[in-house]
Amino acid sequence: MSSDAAADVTSCPQCGMVFDSVESLREHLKKEEEQAVLHTNEDAAA
């Protein structure tokens, strides 16, 4: 497995934050999705 692939797996496509494990990345992506939904709702209400 190349180090480049590992970096891709553990970095957030949205913000570029790098995580030491896929689990950490998954937790982060869940939060990002929740935040995105909140922002979408705010935009619709504004």
Biopython code that builds the backbone (N, CA, C, O; Angstrom):
import numpy as np
from Bio.PDB.StructureBuilder import StructureBuilder

atoms = [
    (1, "MET", "N", (0.846, -1.194, 0.000)),
    (1, "MET", "CA", (0.000, 0.000, 0.000)),
    (1, "MET", "C", (0.886, 1.251, 0.000)),
    (1, "MET", "O", (1.802, 1.360, 0.815)),
    (2, "SER", "N", (0.622, 2.178, -0.896)),
    (2, "SER", "CA", (1.459, 3.371, -0.984)),
    (2, "SER", "C", (1.047, 4.402, 0.053)),
    (2, "SER", "O", (-0.104, 4.438, 0.486)),
    (3, "SER", "N", (1.991, 5.234, 0.442)),
    (3, "SER", "CA", (1.684, 6.261, 1.439)),
    (3, "SER", "C", (0.698, 7.279, 0.870)),
    (3, "SER", "O", (-0.082, 7.867, 1.619)),
    (4, "ASP", "N", (0.724, 7.492, -0.440)),
    (4, "ASP", "CA", (-0.220, 8.429, -1.043)),
    (4, "ASP", "C", (-1.653, 7.951, -0.844)),
    (4, "ASP", "O", (-2.540, 8.742, -0.521)),
    (5, "ALA", "N", (-1.874, 6.663, -1.037)),
    (5, "ALA", "CA", (-3.219, 6.121, -0.869)),
    (5, "ALA", "C", (-3.675, 6.282, 0.578)),
    (5, "ALA", "O", (-4.829, 6.623, 0.839)),
    (6, "ALA", "N", (-2.766, 6.035, 1.511)),
    (6, "ALA", "CA", (-3.118, 6.167, 2.921)),
    (6, "ALA", "C", (-3.500, 7.610, 3.236)),
    (6, "ALA", "O", (-4.445, 7.859, 3.983)),
    (7, "ALA", "N", (-2.761, 8.557, 2.664)),
    (7, "ALA", "CA", (-3.059, 9.967, 2.908)),
    (7, "ALA", "C", (-4.439, 10.311, 2.356)),
    (7, "ALA", "O", (-5.194, 11.054, 2.983)),
    (8, "ASP", "N", (-4.770, 9.769, 1.181)),
    (8, "ASP", "CA", (-6.081, 10.044, 0.598)),
    (8, "ASP", "C", (-7.194, 9.513, 1.491)),
    (8, "ASP", "O", (-8.225, 10.161, 1.676)),
    (9, "VAL", "N", (-6.969, 8.326, 2.040)),
    (9, "VAL", "CA", (-8.005, 7.690, 2.850)),
    (9, "VAL", "C", (-8.271, 8.488, 4.120)),
    (9, "VAL", "O", (-9.406, 8.542, 4.593)),
    (10, "THR", "N", (-7.232, 9.107, 4.675)),
    (10, "THR", "CA", (-7.398, 9.750, 5.975)),
    (10, "THR", "C", (-7.434, 11.271, 5.910)),
    (10, "THR", "O", (-7.274, 11.933, 6.935)),
    (11, "SER", "N", (-7.643, 11.836, 4.725)),
    (11, "SER", "CA", (-7.796, 13.286, 4.652)),
    (11, "SER", "C", (-9.204, 13.632, 4.171)),
    (11, "SER", "O", (-9.766, 12.962, 3.305)),
    (12, "CYS", "N", (-9.756, 14.694, 4.756)),
    (12, "CYS", "CA", (-11.125, 15.078, 4.424)),
    (12, "CYS", "C", (-11.168, 15.741, 3.053)),
    (12, "CYS", "O", (-10.454, 16.716, 2.821)),
    (13, "PRO", "N", (-11.998, 15.227, 2.136)),
    (13, "PRO", "CA", (-12.093, 15.824, 0.802)),
    (13, "PRO", "C", (-12.634, 17.250, 0.844)),
    (13, "PRO", "O", (-12.319, 18.061, -0.026)),
    (14, "GLN", "N", (-13.452, 17.556, 1.860)),
    (14, "GLN", "CA", (-14.044, 18.888, 1.945)),
    (14, "GLN", "C", (-13.058, 19.934, 2.459)),
    (14, "GLN", "O", (-12.921, 21.004, 1.867)),
    (15, "CYS", "N", (-12.373, 19.625, 3.562)),
    (15, "CYS", "CA", (-11.553, 20.659, 4.202)),
    (15, "CYS", "C", (-10.071, 20.349, 4.182)),
    (15, "CYS", "O", (-9.264, 21.226, 4.491)),
    (16, "GLY", "N", (-9.677, 19.110, 3.824)),
    (16, "GLY", "CA", (-8.259, 18.782, 3.739)),
    (16, "GLY", "C", (-7.627, 18.384, 5.063)),
    (16, "GLY", "O", (-6.430, 18.101, 5.112)),
    (17, "MET", "N", (-8.411, 18.356, 6.141)),
    (17, "MET", "CA", (-7.865, 17.916, 7.425)),
    (17, "MET", "C", (-7.396, 16.475, 7.314)),
    (17, "MET", "O", (-8.051, 15.659, 6.666)),
    (18, "VAL", "N", (-6.269, 16.153, 7.938)),
    (18, "VAL", "CA", (-5.726, 14.796, 7.869)),
    (18, "VAL", "C", (-5.933, 14.103, 9.209)),
    (18, "VAL", "O", (-5.711, 14.698, 10.264)),
    (19, "PHE", "N", (-6.359, 12.849, 9.164)),
    (19, "PHE", "CA", (-6.650, 12.077, 10.369)),
    (19, "PHE", "C", (-5.738, 10.868, 10.461)),
    (19, "PHE", "O", (-5.262, 10.356, 9.448)),
    (20, "ASP", "N", (-5.496, 10.412, 11.701)),
    (20, "ASP", "CA", (-4.568, 9.290, 11.883)),
    (20, "ASP", "C", (-5.259, 7.946, 11.695)),
    (20, "ASP", "O", (-4.603, 6.905, 11.722)),
    (21, "SER", "N", (-6.573, 7.956, 11.506)),
    (21, "SER", "CA", (-7.277, 6.696, 11.268)),
    (21, "SER", "C", (-8.529, 6.945, 10.442)),
    (21, "SER", "O", (-9.070, 8.051, 10.429)),
    (22, "VAL", "N", (-8.983, 5.900, 9.750)),
    (22, "VAL", "CA", (-10.195, 6.018, 8.946)),
    (22, "VAL", "C", (-11.396, 6.279, 9.856)),
    (22, "VAL", "O", (-12.322, 6.999, 9.482)),
    (23, "GLU", "N", (-11.372, 5.685, 11.058)),
    (23, "GLU", "CA", (-12.474, 5.918, 12.002)),
    (23, "GLU", "C", (-12.595, 7.402, 12.334)),
    (23, "GLU", "O", (-13.697, 7.951, 12.347)),
    (24, "SER", "N", (-11.466, 8.047, 12.601)),
    (24, "SER", "CA", (-11.492, 9.482, 12.904)),
    (24, "SER", "C", (-12.057, 10.256, 11.719)),
    (24, "SER", "O", (-12.846, 11.185, 11.890)),
    (25, "LEU", "N", (-11.648, 9.864, 10.525)),
    (25, "LEU", "CA", (-12.143, 10.532, 9.325)),
    (25, "LEU", "C", (-13.652, 10.346, 9.198)),
    (25, "LEU", "O", (-14.368, 11.298, 8.887)),
    (26, "ARG", "N", (-14.138, 9.133, 9.437)),
    (26, "ARG", "CA", (-15.579, 8.886, 9.333)),
    (26, "ARG", "C", (-16.352, 9.758, 10.314)),
    (26, "ARG", "O", (-17.369, 10.352, 9.956)),
    (27, "GLU", "N", (-15.862, 9.835, 11.562)),
    (27, "GLU", "CA", (-16.521, 10.681, 12.566)),
    (27, "GLU", "C", (-16.557, 12.126, 12.079)),
    (27, "GLU", "O", (-17.576, 12.805, 12.203)),
    (28, "HIS", "N", (-15.452, 12.585, 11.530)),
    (28, "HIS", "CA", (-15.360, 13.962, 11.034)),
    (28, "HIS", "C", (-16.340, 14.183, 9.884)),
    (28, "HIS", "O", (-17.022, 15.207, 9.841)),
    (29, "LEU", "N", (-16.415, 13.238, 8.960)),
    (29, "LEU", "CA", (-17.313, 13.393, 7.817)),
    (29, "LEU", "C", (-18.768, 13.436, 8.270)),
    (29, "LEU", "O", (-19.570, 14.181, 7.708)),
    (30, "LYS", "N", (-19.117, 12.634, 9.293)),
    (30, "LYS", "CA", (-20.482, 12.689, 9.825)),
    (30, "LYS", "C", (-20.784, 14.092, 10.332)),
    (30, "LYS", "O", (-21.848, 14.646, 10.054)),
    (31, "LYS", "N", (-19.835, 14.665, 11.081)),
    (31, "LYS", "CA", (-20.033, 16.015, 11.610)),
    (31, "LYS", "C", (-20.126, 17.019, 10.468)),
    (31, "LYS", "O", (-20.959, 17.924, 10.502)),
    (32, "GLU", "N", (-19.277, 16.864, 9.462)),
    (32, "GLU", "CA", (-19.303, 17.770, 8.315)),
    (32, "GLU", "C", (-20.670, 17.721, 7.636)),
    (32, "GLU", "O", (-21.217, 18.759, 7.264)),
    (33, "GLU", "N", (-21.223, 16.520, 7.474)),
    (33, "GLU", "CA", (-22.529, 16.390, 6.835)),
    (33, "GLU", "C", (-23.598, 17.074, 7.668)),
    (33, "GLU", "O", (-24.456, 17.774, 7.130)),
    (34, "GLU", "N", (-23.550, 16.872, 9.000)),
    (34, "GLU", "CA", (-24.526, 17.517, 9.872)),
    (34, "GLU", "C", (-24.410, 19.035, 9.767)),
    (34, "GLU", "O", (-25.422, 19.733, 9.702)),
    (35, "GLN", "N", (-23.185, 19.545, 9.749)),
    (35, "GLN", "CA", (-22.977, 20.985, 9.621)),
    (35, "GLN", "C", (-23.503, 21.473, 8.268)),
    (35, "GLN", "O", (-24.123, 22.533, 8.190)),
    (36, "ALA", "N", (-23.261, 20.714, 7.218)),
    (36, "ALA", "CA", (-23.721, 21.110, 5.891)),
    (36, "ALA", "C", (-25.242, 21.204, 5.866)),
    (36, "ALA", "O", (-25.801, 22.121, 5.263)),
    (37, "VAL", "N", (-25.906, 20.267, 6.515)),
    (37, "VAL", "CA", (-27.368, 20.294, 6.578)),
    (37, "VAL", "C", (-27.828, 21.535, 7.333)),
    (37, "VAL", "O", (-28.769, 22.210, 6.916)),
    (38, "LEU", "N", (-27.164, 21.832, 8.442)),
    (38, "LEU", "CA", (-27.526, 23.023, 9.213)),
    (38, "LEU", "C", (-27.351, 24.280, 8.369)),
    (38, "LEU", "O", (-28.216, 25.155, 8.366)),
    (39, "HIS", "N", (-26.232, 24.371, 7.652)),
    (39, "HIS", "CA", (-25.986, 25.549, 6.834)),
    (39, "HIS", "C", (-27.027, 25.657, 5.725)),
    (39, "HIS", "O", (-27.477, 26.756, 5.401)),
    (40, "THR", "N", (-27.411, 24.526, 5.144)),
    (40, "THR", "CA", (-28.418, 24.536, 4.087)),
    (40, "THR", "C", (-29.743, 25.045, 4.636)),
    (40, "THR", "O", (-30.416, 25.849, 3.992)),
    (41, "ASN", "N", (-30.119, 24.581, 5.825)),
    (41, "ASN", "CA", (-31.364, 25.034, 6.441)),
    (41, "ASN", "C", (-31.310, 26.528, 6.736)),
    (41, "ASN", "O", (-32.293, 27.238, 6.526)),
    (42, "GLU", "N", (-30.170, 27.006, 7.219)),
    (42, "GLU", "CA", (-30.024, 28.428, 7.504)),
    (42, "GLU", "C", (-30.174, 29.242, 6.217)),
    (42, "GLU", "O", (-30.838, 30.278, 6.204)),
    (43, "ASP", "N", (-29.553, 28.767, 5.142)),
    (43, "ASP", "CA", (-29.640, 29.487, 3.873)),
    (43, "ASP", "C", (-31.087, 29.536, 3.385)),
    (43, "ASP", "O", (-31.533, 30.562, 2.873)),
    (44, "ALA", "N", (-31.810, 28.449, 3.538)),
    (44, "ALA", "CA", (-33.196, 28.401, 3.077)),
    (44, "ALA", "C", (-34.068, 29.341, 3.906)),
    (44, "ALA", "O", (-34.986, 29.967, 3.375)),
    (45, "ALA", "N", (-33.787, 29.440, 5.198)),
    (45, "ALA", "CA", (-34.597, 30.275, 6.076)),
    (45, "ALA", "C", (-34.286, 31.758, 5.881)),
    (45, "ALA", "O", (-35.161, 32.604, 6.071)),
    (46, "ALA", "N", (-33.063, 32.076, 5.507)),
    (46, "ALA", "CA", (-32.653, 33.483, 5.410)),
    (46, "ALA", "C", (-33.350, 34.208, 4.254)),
    (46, "ALA", "O", (-33.113, 35.396, 4.039)),
]
sb = StructureBuilder()
sb.init_structure("model")
sb.init_model(0)
sb.init_chain("A")
sb.init_seg("    ")
for serial, (resi, resn, name, xyz) in enumerate(atoms, 1):
    if name == "N":
        sb.init_residue(resn, " ", resi, " ")
    sb.init_atom(name, np.array(xyz, "f"), 0.0, 1.0, " ", f" {name:<3s}", serial, name[0])
structure = sb.get_structure()
